[in-house]
Amino acid sequence: MKRLLIGGAAAGLTATALFLGGALRGSPSASSAPVARPPAADSTAAQIAKLQAELRGSSDDVNGLDALGLAYQQRARETGDPTYYTKSDEVLSRALRLAPRDLVATSGLGSLALSRHRFREALALGRRARAISPTTARNYGVIGDALVELGRYRQGFQAFDTMATLRPDVSSYARVGHARLLLGDVAGARSALRLALDASLGQGETEAWTRVQLSKAAFSVGDIAPALAQARAALRAFPGYAPAYDALAWAEYGRGRMHTAIAAEQEAVNRIPLPQYVAMLGDLQGAAGRPAEARRQYALIGVIQRLLVANGVDTDLETALFDVDHGIRLRSSLALARRAQRERPSIDGDDVLAWALARTGHCQEALGYSKSALHLGTRDALKLFHRGAIEQCLGNRAAARGWFRRALALNPRFSVLWAPTARRELR
C-alpha cells in the first residue's frame, strides 16, 4: 500500500502519471476508463455493421470476433443498452472456443465481467489473461479492479502499481487516482487525475471521461467551483456526454441551483437512462416539490434493473441501496444487502449493509459494518452520515452529532436525500 502512495505511483507519475462500479452512487471509478481513443457513437454502430457483414462470410475469424466483441462493449458504454453485454459475451466466448489462449477475448471477457459487477469472474479472467501475457498492462487493470471490489485492497493497489509501471496512461493514472480516493488522499487523487487529463486532451470521450472523474472528486469534498468547471469542460470536449450532464447536475445541486440541476440530470437520463441517473433525477424532483414526477422516475428504475439483470448484470448492491434509501420493502432489502455484501465485501458493500441494518433496527450489528466501511480512511460524507445515523440509533446522541458535523463539513450538500436530514438533526 505504501508503494502505491510513494514508490510505484511516483515512478509512474514521473514517467508522465494516475476512479466501480463507480457503479455505486456515481463515485469516480477507473474500471470504466477508456483505454484508447474511442470512436464516435455513429462510427461504432457503423463499425459493428461492417464487422457483422464480414463475419457472415467468415464466422471463424478470431480477430474479427474479438473486434466485434469489444465494439459491442463500446456501444453499451455509449447507449446504456445492456443487451450489448450479452452480444459481446457470445462473440468473445466463441473466439475463446476457437482460440483458448486468445488474449484479447480473455481480457475482453474480464472487462465485460467488471461491467456486469461479476467481480470474482473478472478476477479469474484477469489472472488467466496475465498468464497468457504477463507484460500486458490492461490485465493488471482488470485484476486490480476486481480485487478492490472484493475488498482485497492491498493486492488491488499492487496490481494498479504494476499497471502504471508497465504503461503509464489514462487508464493506469485513473486507477491510482481511484486508489488514493479510497485511502482518503483527495489532493493526491486529483493530482493523479490531472495527469490523466494531460494524457487525454483532445481525445473526445476519453478527455470528457477524465474531466468527469475530476468533477466528481472535487464535489466529494464540497469543492463546487472546480466540479462545475470540469463538468462544463467535459461537455465541450464531447458534446452530449451523459456522464458529464450527471456531473453537472451534482455540481449545480451543490451550489443550490435545484432547477438547473434537474435540467442537467434530465439531459443525462434522455441520453443514457442508467439507474443512478434516474434515481438522482427523482430525488431532485422530490426535493423540488414534484412528488408525482419523482415517483415516475422511481418506477422506471425497476424496469431498467430488470433489463440489466436479464443481461447478466448483478445489481444487488445498487438495488439494496436504492430501496433502503427510499424505504422500499426494508426487510427484503436487508436480505438483498446481506447477499450483496457477501459478493462484494468491499467498503461499499459494508456501508450498504450497515445502512440497511440501521434502517431495520439492527443497530449494534450495523456499527461493526460501518467501522469496516470507514477503515481505509475514505473521505465519503455519505458513509460518515450513515455512521451518525447508526450512533443515533444506538442512543449515542453526542457521537451522532459529531458524525453529522463531519459529513457536512466535508460536503454540505453530499446527498439530496440525507444532507438536509443531517442539518435538521444538528439544529
PAKOLKE-445937 format. One line per 3 residues: number of its first residue (from 1); their letters; for each residue z, x, y of N, C-alpha, C. Coordinates in steps of 0.02 Angstrom, whole numbers, plus 50000, padded with zeros to 5 digits. Layout:
PAKOLKE-445937
NUM = A = Z,X,Y,Z,X,Y,Z,X,Y | ...
//
This chain:
PAKOLKE-445937
1 = MKR = 50000,50042,49940,50000,50000,50000,50000,50043,50062 | 50038,50099,50060,50040,50144,50117,49971,50174,50130 | 49934,50189,50075,49868,50219,50084,49822,50172,50123
4 = LLI = 49826,50108,50109,49785,50060,50145,49798,50063,50219 | 49862,50068,50237,49880,50066,50307,49865,50132,50343 | 49867,50188,50306,49861,50253,50338,49802,50291,50309
7 = GGA = 49811,50314,50246,49762,50362,50219,49694,50333,50207 | 49690,50285,50159,49624,50259,50140,49590,50224,50197 | 49626,50184,50234,49595,50148,50290,49571,50198,50343
10 = AAG = 49612,50248,50356,49593,50296,50408,49529,50332,50389 | 49522,50349,50325,49461,50383,50303,49401,50339,50314 | 49408,50274,50294,49352,50228,50303,49336,50216,50376
13 = LTA = 49388,50210,50417,49377,50195,50487,49346,50255,50523 | 49367,50315,50505,49338,50374,50536,49264,50378,50519 | 49247,50359,50459,49176,50361,50439,49135,50312,50479
16 = TAL = 49164,50268,50514,49130,50224,50565,49152,50157,50559 | 49235,50060,50503,49296,50055,50481,49317,49993,50447 | 49393,49933,50439,49391,49873,50406,49446,49836,50438
19 = FLG = 49415,49412,50301,49485,49408,50316,49498,49338,50257 | 49521,49163,50012,49516,49159,50037,49541,49102,50009 | 49518,49095,50005,49494,49060,50021,49505,49047,50075
22 = GAL = 49534,49120,50167,49514,49077,50196,49500,49011,50179 | 49497,49010,50118,49486,48942,50099,49542,48898,50121 | 49599,48925,50130,49657,48884,50145,49671,48885,50220
25 = RGS = 49669,48826,50252,49687,48818,50322,49643,48859,50369 | 49584,48879,50345,49539,48914,50390,49561,48983,50411 | 49603,49015,50373,49625,49082,50392,49571,49132,50378
28 = PSA = 49572,49190,50414,49520,49240,50401,49519,49261,50328 | 49462,49268,50300,49456,49287,50230,49395,49330,50221 | 49402,49385,50185,49347,49430,50176,49301,49410,50118
31 = SSA = 49323,49367,50073,49284,49353,50013,49219,49318,50029 | 49214,49286,50088,49152,49252,50107,49110,49294,50153 | 49127,49358,50162,49091,49401,50209,49020,49412,50186
34 = PVA = 48972,49408,50232,48903,49427,50214,48902,49501,50196 | 48861,49518,50148,48856,49588,50127,48793,49621,50154 | 48749,49582,50183,48688,49609,50212,48663,49560,50263
37 = RPP = 48611,49579,50300,48583,49533,50349,48556,49471,50313 | 48586,49412,50322,48564,49353,50285,48502,49323,50317 | 48460,49289,50278,48403,49255,50307,48425,49194,50345
40 = AAD = 48382,49170,50390,48396,49106,50423,48392,49051,50371 | 48424,48993,50387,48429,48940,50337,48361,48919,50311 | 48312,48910,50356,48246,48888,50334,48214,48939,50288
43 = STA = 48224,49004,50303,48193,49055,50261,48227,49059,50193 | 48292,49042,50189,48325,49040,50124,48294,48985,50081 | 48283,48927,50110,48251,48872,50073,48181,48892,50051
46 = AQI = 48143,48926,50094,48076,48948,50076,48079,49000,50021 | 48128,49045,50026,48135,49097,49975,48151,49065,49907 | 48194,49015,49907,48211,48980,49845,48149,48948,49814
49 = AKL = 48110,48914,49856,48049,48881,49831,48001,48932,49801 | 47994,48990,49835,47948,49042,49811,47972,49070,49744 | 48037,49084,49739,48064,49112,49677,48058,49062,49620
52 = QAE = 48071,48998,49635,48065,48947,49583,47994,48944,49556 | 47945,48948,49602,47875,48945,49581,47857,49005,49538 | 47880,49064,49557,47866,49124,49519,47897,49121,49449
55 = LRG = 47958,49094,49445,47993,49092,49381,47964,49039,49334 | 47928,48991,49361,47895,48942,49317,47842,48977,49274 | 47814,49031,49300,47764,49068,49262,47793,49125,49222
58 = SSD = 47857,49144,49237,47889,49199,49201,47964,49187,49201 | 47986,49143,49157,48056,49120,49158,48104,49173,49133 | 48078,49229,49105,48122,49282,49080,48124,49342,49126
61 = DVN = 48104,49333,49188,48106,49387,49238,48177,49394,49264 | 48214,49444,49238,48284,49452,49256,48293,49464,49331 | 48250,49506,49360,48256,49519,49432,48245,49456,49473
64 = GLD = 48197,49415,49452,48184,49352,49487,48242,49304,49480 | 48271,49301,49420,48330,49259,49409,48389,49282,49452 | 48399,49348,49456,48452,49374,49498,48442,49353,49571
67 = ALG = 48381,49362,49596,48367,49346,49666,48377,49272,49679 | 48356,49230,49633,48364,49158,49642,48437,49138,49639 | 48475,49168,49593,48546,49151,49589,48583,49168,49653
70 = LAY = 48568,49226,49683,48601,49245,49745,48577,49202,49803 | 48513,49183,49803,48487,49139,49855,48521,49071,49853 | 48534,49046,49793,48571,48983,49787,48641,48989,49819
73 = QQR = 48674,49046,49809,48740,49055,49839,48735,49058,49915 | 48683,49091,49941,48673,49093,50013,48661,49022,50040 | 48622,48983,50003,48608,48915,50025,48671,48872,50024
76 = ARE = 48715,48884,49976,48779,48849,49975,48820,48866,50038 | 48818,48930,50058,48853,48951,50120,48825,48914,50180 | 48759,48907,50182,48726,48877,50240,48735,48802,50245
79 = TGD = 48739,48768,50188,48739,48695,50188,48805,48664,50169 | 48849,48703,50135,48910,48674,50109,48900,48630,50048 | 48840,48631,50020,48823,48589,49962,48843,48626,49898
82 = PTY = 48895,48603,49862,48919,48640,49804,48874,48635,49743 | 48823,48591,49746,48777,48588,49688,48739,48655,49681 | 48734,48692,49736,48702,48758,49731,48744,48807,49691
85 = YTK = 48810,48796,49687,48852,48838,49644,48831,48829,49571 | 48822,48766,49552,48802,48752,49483,48734,48783,49467 | 48688,48777,49514,48621,48807,49504,48626,48883,49498
88 = SDE = 48666,48913,49542,48674,48986,49538,48704,49007,49472 | 48754,48970,49449,48787,48985,49385,48736,48983,49328 | 48694,48932,49327,48646,48925,49273,48596,48983,49273
91 = VLS = 48571,49001,49332,48520,49052,49337,48548,49121,49321 | 48605,49139,49350,48635,49205,49337,48659,49211,49265 | 48685,49157,49237,48706,49159,49167,48646,49171,49121
94 = RAL = 48589,49142,49138,48528,49154,49099,48507,49228,49105 | 48510,49255,49165,48494,49326,49175,48539,49370,49132 | 48602,49352,49128,48650,49392,49091,48638,49386,49016
97 = RLA = 48616,49329,48993,48599,49322,48922,48540,49367,48904 | 48492,49371,48951,48433,49413,48939,48449,49487,48945 | 48496,49504,48990,48514,49575,49002,48589,49579,49010
100 = PRD = 48627,49586,48956,48700,49582,48958,48734,49633,49004 | 48700,49687,49022,48729,49736,49067,48696,49734,49136 | 48670,49676,49154,48638,49668,49220,48693,49667,49274
103 = LVA = 48693,49718,49316,48745,49725,49367,48742,49669,49418 | 48681,49651,49442,48675,49600,49494,48701,49533,49470 | 48682,49514,49409,48705,49450,49382,48781,49450,49372
106 = TSG = 48808,49506,49347,48880,49509,49334,48920,49504,49398 | 48901,49545,49448,48938,49542,49512,48924,49477,49549 | 48863,49451,49541,48848,49386,49573,48889,49330,49544
109 = LGS = 48899,49330,49479,48943,49280,49448,49016,49290,49470 | 49035,49352,49482,49102,49365,49509,49111,49335,49578 | 49061,49346,49621,49064,49316,49688,49064,49240,49684
112 = LAL = 49026,49213,49638,49024,49141,49629,49093,49115,49608 | 49125,49150,49562,49192,49130,49540,49241,49131,49599 | 49235,49179,49643,49278,49180,49703,49265,49118,49745
115 = SRH = 49202,49101,49756,49185,49042,49796,49213,48978,49765 | 49218,48978,49699,49245,48919,49664,49320,48922,49655 | 49352,48973,49683,49426,48982,49678,49448,48991,49606
118 = RFR = 49406,49021,49565,49422,49036,49495,49436,49111,49491 | 49496,49130,49511,49510,49200,49526,49520,49242,49464 | 49547,49215,49412,49554,49255,49350,49484,49270,49322
121 = EAL = 49441,49222,49324,49372,49233,49302,49338,49285,49346 | 49349,49280,49412,49319,49329,49458,49344,49399,49443 | 49408,49406,49428,49436,49471,49413,49403,49501,49351
124 = ALG = 49396,49461,49299,49365,49486,49238,49293,49508,49251 | 49256,49468,49290,49186,49485,49304,49181,49546,49349 | 49226,49552,49398,49227,49610,49441,49240,49674,49401
127 = RRA = 49287,49670,49355,49301,49729,49314,49243,49745,49267 | 49210,49694,49242,49151,49706,49200,49096,49740,49240 | 49086,49717,49302,49036,49748,49345,49055,49820,49361
130 = RAI = 49119,49833,49372,49142,49901,49385,49129,49946,49325 | 49138,49920,49265,49124,49960,49206,49050,49978,49201 | 49007,49934,49224,48935,49947,49224,48917,49999,49276
133 = SPT = 48949,49993,49336,48934,50039,49391,48997,50054,49431 | 49034,50106,49413,49097,50121,49446,49090,50141,49519 | 49030,50158,49542,49021,50181,49611,48991,50127,49657
136 = TAR = 48984,50066,49632,48957,50012,49673,49014,49978,49711 | 49012,49982,49777,49069,49960,49818,49084,49886,49810 | 49033,49844,49806,49046,49771,49805,49088,49750,49745
139 = NYG = 49085,49788,49690,49126,49771,49632,49200,49772,49650 | 49219,49820,49692,49290,49827,49712,49309,49771,49760 | 49261,49745,49797,49275,49687,49839,49292,49625,49798
142 = VIG = 49252,49613,49745,49266,49557,49701,49334,49565,49668 | 49347,49625,49643,49411,49639,49609,49469,49630,49658 | 49463,49659,49718,49517,49655,49766,49531,49585,49789
145 = DAL = 49478,49547,49804,49487,49477,49825,49524,49437,49771 | 49503,49446,49709,49535,49409,49654,49608,49429,49647 | 49623,49493,49649,49692,49516,49642,49736,49490,49698
148 = VEL = 49711,49490,49759,49750,49464,49816,49766,49390,49805 | 49717,49351,49784,49729,49280,49774,49775,49267,49714 | 49780,49316,49670,49826,49310,49613,49894,49340,49629
151 = GRY = 49904,49361,49692,49969,49386,49713,49983,49458,49693 | 49932,49494,49672,49940,49564,49650,49917,49609,49707 | 49958,49611,49759,49935,49638,49823,49924,49713,49821
154 = RQG = 49969,49750,49792,49961,49823,49792,49896,49843,49758 | 49881,49814,49700,49819,49830,49666,49758,49806,49706 | 49765,49747,49736,49710,49722,49776,49694,49766,49835
157 = FQA = 49747,49789,49869,49736,49832,49927,49707,49899,49906 | 49726,49924,49848,49697,49986,49823,49622,49977,49810 | 49603,49919,49785,49531,49905,49774,49494,49904,49841
160 = FDT = 49525,49875,49892,49493,49875,49958,49485,49946,49985 | 49536,49987,49975,49532,50058,49995,49472,50092,49962 | 49465,50081,49897,49409,50112,49861,49343,50087,49888
163 = MAT = 49338,50022,49901,49277,49993,49928,49259,50025,49995 | 49310,50031,50039,49297,50059,50106,49277,50132,50102 | 49304,50169,50054,49285,50239,50045,49213,50245,50020
166 = LRP = 49194,50202,49973,49127,50205,49944,49074,50182,49994 | 49091,50129,50032,49041,50100,50077,49076,50068,50137 | 49088,50105,50189,49118,50075,50249,49068,50032,50285
169 = DVS = 49074,49966,50278,49028,49919,50310,49066,49856,50328 | 49029,49804,50348,49061,49742,50371,49108,49714,50317 | 49085,49711,50255,49125,49681,50202,49189,49720,50189
172 = SYA = 49184,49786,50186,49244,49825,50172,49291,49827,50232 | 49264,49832,50292,49306,49830,50351,49345,49764,50355 | 49310,49710,50341,49341,49644,50346,49397,49637,50295
175 = RVG = 49388,49666,50236,49441,49662,50186,49503,49702,50207 | 49493,49760,50236,49550,49798,50261,49585,49758,50317 | 49544,49726,50360,49573,49684,50413,49614,49627,50384
178 = HAR = 49588,49596,50332,49624,49541,50300,49689,49565,50270 | 49687,49624,50238,49748,49652,50208,49800,49665,50262 | 49778,49692,50318,49826,49705,50372,49856,49641,50399
181 = LLL = 49816,49588,50403,49844,49523,50424,49898,49501,50376 | 49885,49508,50312,49935,49488,50262,50000,49528,50270 | 49994,49590,50291,50053,49633,50299,50085,49625,50368
184 = GDV = 50059,49580,50408,50088,49567,50474,50065,49614,50529 | 50017,49657,50514,49991,49704,50564,49931,49673,50598 | 49943,49626,50644,49889,49589,50675,49848,49635,50720
187 = AGA = 49881,49680,50757,49844,49726,50800,49798,49770,50759 | 49824,49796,50703,49782,49838,50659,49725,49799,50629 | 49738,49736,50611,49686,49694,50583,49630,49682,50634
190 = RSA = 49649,49669,50696,49599,49656,50747,49559,49720,50762 | 49591,49778,50759,49555,49841,50768,49503,49850,50713 | 49522,49836,50651,49476,49843,50595,49419,49794,50602
193 = LRL = 49434,49732,50622,49381,49682,50629,49334,49699,50687 | 49360,49732,50738,49315,49754,50792,49266,49807,50767 | 49289,49850,50722,49243,49898,50692,49192,49863,50647
196 = ALD = 49214,49811,50613,49166,49770,50575,49115,49739,50622 | 49138,49717,50680,49092,49688,50729,49041,49739,50752 | 49063,49801,50765,49016,49853,50785,48961,49862,50734
199 = ASL = 48979,49855,50670,48931,49864,50616,48885,49804,50607 | 48902,49747,50639,48865,49686,50628,48824,49663,50688 | 48830,49698,50744,48798,49674,50806,48722,49666,50796
202 = GQG = 48697,49610,50820,48626,49596,50815,48603,49569,50748 | 48650,49555,50702,48632,49533,50635,48644,49458,50625 | 48638,49419,50677,48638,49347,50669,48702,49320,50638
205 = ETE = 48696,49291,50579,48754,49259,50547,48809,49309,50532 | 48789,49370,50514,48840,49421,50498,48883,49435,50559 | 48852,49443,50617,48890,49453,50679,48932,49391,50694
208 = AWT = 48903,49332,50687,48941,49271,50701,49001,49264,50656 | 48992,49279,50591,49048,49275,50544,49105,49321,50566 | 49086,49383,50586,49137,49432,50605,49174,49409,50668
211 = RVQ = 49137,49381,50715,49169,49356,50776,49216,49297,50761 | 49198,49256,50713,49243,49201,50693,49308,49229,50665 | 49305,49282,50625,49366,49312,50599,49409,49339,50655
214 = LSK = 49378,49371,50705,49415,49395,50763,49446,49338,50802 | 49409,49283,50809,49435,49225,50844,49497,49197,50809 | 49493,49191,50744,49549,49161,50708,49609,49208,50703
217 = AAF = 49596,49273,50700,49651,49321,50701,49688,49317,50768 | 49650,49311,50823,49681,49305,50889,49720,49240,50895 | 49691,49185,50871,49725,49121,50875,49790,49121,50836
220 = SVG = 49792,49157,50781,49851,49156,50737,49914,49180,50773 | 49905,49221,50825,49963,49244,50863,49962,49215,50934 | 49927,49159,50943,49929,49124,51007,49891,49158,51062
223 = DIA = 49845,49203,51045,49806,49239,51096,49742,49199,51108 | 49747,49148,51150,49695,49097,51153,49632,49121,51189 | 49638,49159,51243,49578,49180,51280,49529,49219,51237
226 = PAL = 49550,49271,51201,49502,49305,51158,49479,49263,51099 | 49521,49218,51075,49499,49172,51022,49441,49129,51047 | 49447,49104,51107,49395,49063,51137,49332,49104,51150
229 = AQA = 49340,49164,51177,49283,49206,51193,49244,49225,51131 | 49279,49242,51076,49244,49262,51015,49209,49203,50983 | 49239,49144,50985,49205,49085,50957,49140,49070,50995
232 = RAA = 49143,49075,51061,49083,49063,51101,49030,49117,51088 | 49052,49179,51081,49005,49233,51067,48973,49224,50999 | 49011,49198,50951,48983,49185,50884,48926,49134,50888
235 = LRA = 48935,49084,50930,48882,49034,50938,48821,49062,50973 | 48831,49110,51017,48773,49143,51047,48737,49187,50996 | 48775,49219,50953,48745,49263,50903,48706,49224,50851
238 = FPG = 48731,49165,50834,48699,49124,50782,48708,49051,50800 | 48665,49024,50844,48673,48955,50868,48679,48905,50812 | 48724,48856,50821,48733,48804,50772,48778,48822,50714
241 = YAP = 48811,48880,50717,48851,48905,50661,48914,48864,50653 | 48921,48829,50597,48977,48783,50587,49045,48817,50592 | 49056,48876,50559,49122,48907,50566,49140,48925,50638
244 = AYD = 49089,48939,50679,49103,48955,50749,49126,48892,50786 | 49096,48836,50771,49119,48773,50802,49191,48757,50781 | 49208,48771,50719,49276,48760,50696,49324,48806,50733
247 = ALA = 49306,48870,50740,49348,48917,50777,49354,48896,50850 | 49300,48871,50879,49301,48847,50948,49348,48787,50954 | 49348,48743,50905,49392,48685,50907,49465,48706,50908
250 = WAE = 49482,48755,50866,49552,48780,50865,49570,48811,50932 | 49525,48850,50960,49540,48882,51024,49547,48831,51080 | 49503,48781,51080,49508,48728,51132,49573,48688,51123
253 = YGR = 49591,48674,51061,49656,48642,51049,49712,48686,51074 | 49705,48752,51063,49757,48799,51084,49769,48798,51159 | 49718,48783,51197,49729,48779,51269,49737,48707,51294
256 = GRM = 49749,48661,51246,49767,48593,51265,49709,48547,51282 | 49648,48567,51266,49589,48526,51282,49570,48486,51219 | 49606,48432,51208,49600,48394,51145,49531,48365,51136
259 = HTA = 49503,48335,51187,49438,48302,51179,49382,48353,51169 | 49386,48411,51202,49338,48464,51191,49344,48491,51120 | 49406,48496,51096,49417,48518,51027,49387,48470,50977
262 = IAA = 49396,48405,50989,49367,48354,50944,49291,48361,50943 | 49260,48369,51001,49187,48375,51003,49164,48436,50964 | 49199,48492,50972,49179,48553,50935,49188,48544,50860
265 = EQE = 49243,48515,50839,49254,48505,50767,49204,48455,50739 | 49185,48406,50778,49134,48359,50755,49068,48395,50743 | 49051,48444,50786,48991,48483,50775,48995,48522,50710
268 = AVN = 49054,48550,50695,49062,48586,50632,49051,48539,50573 | 49081,48481,50576,49075,48432,50521,49004,48408,50514 | 48969,48398,50569,48900,48375,50566,48856,48424,50530
271 = RIP = 48872,48489,50536,48830,48540,50505,48850,48554,50433 | 48914,48564,50421,48938,48576,50353,49005,48538,50345 | 49005,48482,50310,49067,48443,50304,49116,48471,50253
274 = LPQ = 49143,48531,50268,49194,48560,50224,49260,48522,50233 | 49301,48519,50180,49364,48481,50185,49408,48504,50243 | 49412,48571,50255,49457,48594,50308,49432,48573,50377
277 = YVA = 49366,48568,50386,49340,48545,50450,49354,48470,50459 | 49342,48433,50406,49353,48360,50410,49427,48345,50421 | 49471,48382,50388,49543,48371,50397,49564,48387,50469
280 = MLG = 49538,48442,50496,49555,48460,50565,49530,48407,50613 | 49469,48382,50601,49443,48329,50645,49487,48267,50642 | 49507,48247,50582,49552,48189,50575,49618,48200,50610
283 = DLQ = 49647,48260,50602,49711,48274,50634,49705,48271,50710 | 49650,48299,50736,49639,48297,50809,49631,48226,50833 | 49593,48186,50796,49583,48117,50816,49648,48078,50814
286 = GAA = 49689,48090,50763,49753,48057,50760,49798,48076,50818 | 49798,48141,50835,49840,48164,50891,49815,48137,50958 | 49749,48121,50962,49721,48094,51023,49726,48019,51027
289 = GRP = 49762,47988,50980,49771,47916,50982,49713,47877,50953 | 49678,47906,50905,49622,47871,50873,49636,47864,50798 | 49685,47826,50778,49704,47824,50708,49650,47799,50661
292 = AEA = 49611,47750,50682,49559,47723,50638,49507,47777,50623 | 49488,47816,50674,49440,47870,50663,49470,47923,50618 | 49534,47938,50627,49567,47987,50585,49565,47965,50512
295 = RRQ = 49580,47901,50500,49580,47876,50431,49512,47881,50399 | 49459,47871,50438,49391,47878,50410,49378,47950,50388 | 49401,47997,50427,49393,48067,50408,49432,48083,50345
298 = YAL = 49493,48060,50342,49535,48074,50284,49505,48044,50220 | 49475,47985,50226,49443,47954,50167,49384,47997,50144 | 49348,48028,50191,49291,48069,50173,49311,48130,50133
301 = IGV = 49371,48156,50147,49394,48216,50112,49396,48206,50037 | 49419,48148,50015,49422,48134,49943,49353,48137,49911 | 49302,48111,49946,49234,48112,49920,49209,48184,49914
304 = IQR = 49222,48224,49965,49200,48294,49964,49234,48332,49908 | 49299,48322,49901,49336,48358,49849,49311,48341,49780 | 49295,48278,49768,49268,48258,49703,49202,48293,49689
307 = LLV = 49160,48300,49741,49096,48335,49732,49108,48409,49717 | 49156,48439,49752,49173,48509,49738,49196,48519,49666 | 49242,48477,49644,49268,48482,49576,49212,48474,49524
310 = ANG = 49167,48427,49537,49112,48415,49491,49066,48476,49484 | 49069,48520,49534,49027,48580,49532,49068,48643,49521 | 49126,48635,49489,49163,48691,49464,49212,48723,49512
313 = VDT = 49225,48692,49570,49270,48721,49620,49341,48696,49607 | 49388,48742,49604,49459,48724,49596,49488,48710,49665 | 49504,48647,49677,49529,48627,49743,49603,48608,49741
316 = DLE = 49639,48626,49687,49708,48602,49679,49752,48621,49738 | 49749,48683,49760,49794,48706,49813,49779,48670,49879 | 49715,48666,49896,49696,48634,49958,49712,48559,49957
319 = TAL = 49699,48527,49899,49714,48456,49894,49789,48443,49899 | 49828,48485,49865,49901,48477,49868,49926,48484,49940 | 49901,48534,49976,49924,48544,50045,49906,48484,50089
322 = FDV = 49844,48461,50084,49823,48404,50124,49866,48343,50109 | 49876,48329,50045,49914,48269,50026,49987,48274,50048 | 50017,48333,50040,50086,48341,50061,50092,48335,50137
325 = DHG = 50047,48367,50173,50047,48362,50246,50043,48290,50270 | 50004,48250,50235,49990,48182,50258,50029,48128,50220 | 50078,48150,50179,50122,48103,50145,50088,48060,50094
328 = IRL = 50039,48089,50059,49999,48051,50011,50024,48066,49940 | 50045,48016,49903,50064,48024,49832,50106,48087,49822 | 50163,48089,49854,50201,48151,49857,50223,48176,49788
331 = RSS = 50242,48131,49744,50263,48153,49678,50206,48186,49639 | 50148,48155,49640,50091,48186,49605,50067,48248,49643 | 50076,48250,49709,50058,48309,49747,50101,48368,49729
334 = LAL = 50164,48355,49715,50209,48409,49694,50186,48437,49627 | 50168,48394,49580,50143,48418,49516,50079,48459,49525 | 50036,48437,49570,49974,48473,49583,49990,48541,49614
337 = ARR = 50038,48543,49660,50057,48606,49692,50086,48655,49641 | 50125,48630,49593,50152,48674,49541,50095,48704,49500 | 50047,48663,49482,49991,48688,49442,49950,48739,49482
340 = AQR = 49939,48723,49546,49900,48768,49589,49935,48835,49597 | 50001,48834,49605,50038,48897,49614,50035,48939,49550 | 50034,48907,49493,50028,48946,49431,49960,48981,49427
343 = ERP = 49908,48948,49452,49842,48976,49450,49831,49027,49507 | 49865,49016,49563,49858,49061,49621,49928,49081,49645 | 49961,49126,49609,50030,49144,49626,50033,49193,49684
346 = SID = 50002,49173,49739,49998,49213,49800,50048,49186,49851 | 50050,49217,49910,50095,49191,49961,50073,49121,49983 | 50009,49106,49981,49986,49038,49998,50006,48989,49944
349 = GDD = 49999,49008,49881,50021,48964,49827,50095,48951,49831 | 50134,49004,49845,50207,48995,49852,50224,48950,49911 | 50188,48959,49967,50203,48920,50026,50188,48846,50016
352 = VLA = 50131,48831,49986,50113,48760,49975,50163,48728,49927 | 50183,48764,49875,50233,48736,49829,50300,48726,49864 | 50320,48775,49905,50383,48768,49942,50381,48706,49986
355 = WAL = 50325,48694,50020,50318,48637,50065,50320,48571,50025 | 50285,48571,49968,50286,48511,49926,50357,48496,49900 | 50393,48548,49881,50461,48539,49857,50506,48513,49913
358 = ART = 50498,48540,49973,50539,48518,50029,50525,48445,50047 | 50462,48426,50045,50444,48358,50064,50464,48307,50012 | 50481,48331,49952,50505,48285,49900,50580,48294,49886
361 = GHC = 50614,48331,49929,50687,48336,49925,50714,48390,49879 | 50671,48433,49852,50694,48487,49807,50705,48550,49850 | 50754,48546,49894,50758,48595,49948,50781,48664,49925
364 = QEA = 50828,48667,49878,50852,48732,49855,50797,48770,49819 | 50760,48735,49777,50704,48768,49742,50651,48789,49793 | 50641,48748,49844,50591,48763,49896,50608,48829,49931
367 = LGY = 50671,48841,49941,50692,48901,49978,50668,48965,49943 | 50674,48967,49877,50653,49026,49840,50578,49040,49849 | 50538,48988,49845,50466,48997,49853,50448,49015,49925
370 = SKS = 50485,48987,49973,50473,49005,50043,50487,49079,50056 | 50541,49104,50027,50556,49176,50033,50500,49217,50004 | 50473,49197,49947,50417,49233,49918,50355,49230,49963
373 = ALH = 50344,49173,49994,50286,49165,50037,50289,49210,50098 | 50349,49230,50118,50357,49271,50178,50371,49345,50162 | 50369,49364,50099,50395,49430,50081,50350,49487,50104
376 = LGT = 50286,49475,50119,50243,49528,50142,50252,49542,50217 | 50285,49497,50252,50290,49504,50325,50233,49473,50362 | 50194,49430,50329,50137,49397,50360,50160,49357,50421
379 = RDA = 50124,49365,50476,50141,49328,50537,50101,49263,50538 | 50127,49213,50505,50095,49148,50497,50144,49095,50521 | 50128,49065,50578,50175,49017,50608,50188,48957,50564
382 = LKL = 50137,48936,50526,50148,48878,50483,50197,48893,50428 | 50194,48952,50399,50243,48971,50348,50313,48975,50379 | 50318,48999,50441,50383,49001,50474,50409,48930,50486
385 = FHR = 50365,48885,50506,50386,48816,50515,50410,48785,50450 | 50373,48797,50396,50394,48770,50331,50463,48795,50313 | 50477,48859,50327,50544,48885,50312,50597,48849,50354
388 = GAI = 50582,48835,50417,50628,48798,50459,50642,48729,50431 | 50589,48695,50408,50598,48628,50380,50641,48631,50317 | 50633,48683,50278,50673,48690,50217,50746,48702,50234
391 = EQC = 50759,48745,50283,50828,48757,50305,50859,48692,50332 | 50820,48654,50368,50844,48590,50393,50861,48543,50336 | 50818,48543,50285,50829,48501,50226,50894,48520,50191
394 = LGN = 50911,48585,50194,50973,48610,50163,51034,48600,50208 | 51023,48574,50267,51079,48562,50313,51097,48622,50356 | 51054,48674,50355,51067,48735,50394,51033,48727,50463
397 = RAA = 51063,48689,50506,51031,48670,50569,51016,48731,50613 | 51064,48776,50620,51054,48834,50663,50997,48878,50637 | 50996,48889,50571,50943,48928,50541,50875,48895,50551
400 = ARG = 50874,48829,50543,50812,48792,50552,50784,48801,50622 | 50828,48795,50672,50806,48802,50740,50780,48873,50753 | 50811,48922,50721,50787,48991,50728,50716,48999,50702
403 = WFR = 50702,48970,50644,50634,48975,50616,50584,48936,50658 | 50604,48878,50684,50558,48839,50727,50541,48880,50790 | 50592,48912,50818,50580,48954,50878,50531,49010,50862
406 = RAL = 50541,49042,50805,50496,49097,50786,50424,49072,50778 | 50415,49014,50748,50348,48987,50739,50315,48974,50806 | 50351,48943,50852,50323,48926,50917,50313,48988,50961
409 = ALN = 50357,49037,50953,50349,49099,50991,50286,49136,50969 | 50270,49133,50905,50211,49166,50879,50148,49131,50903 | 50148,49064,50898,50090,49025,50918,50114,48954,50936
412 = PRF = 50119,48938,51000,50146,48873,51020,50106,48813,50995 | 50043,48824,50975,50001,48769,50951,49973,48786,50882 | 50017,48806,50837,49995,48831,50772,49968,48776,50727
415 = SVL = 49985,48714,50740,49963,48659,50698,49960,48595,50738 | 49907,48557,50729,49901,48492,50763,49957,48446,50739 | 49972,48449,50675,50023,48403,50647,50094,48427,50661
418 = WAP = 50107,48493,50653,50176,48515,50648,50203,48553,50708 | 50162,48579,50751,50188,48611,50812,50226,48560,50855 | 50201,48500,50864,50240,48450,50902,50308,48435,50869
421 = TAR = 50309,48434,50803,50372,48421,50768,50422,48477,50782 | 50400,48539,50779,50444,48596,50794,50472,48590,50864 | 50430,48571,50912,50454,48565,50981,50506,48509,50987
424 = REL = 50493,48454,50953,50541,48397,50955,50608,48418,50925 | 50606,48454,50870,50669,48474,50838,50710,48520,50884 | 50676,48563,50921,50713,48607,50967,50740,48570,51027
427 = R = 50707,48517,51047,50735,48476,51102,50797,48439,51081
//
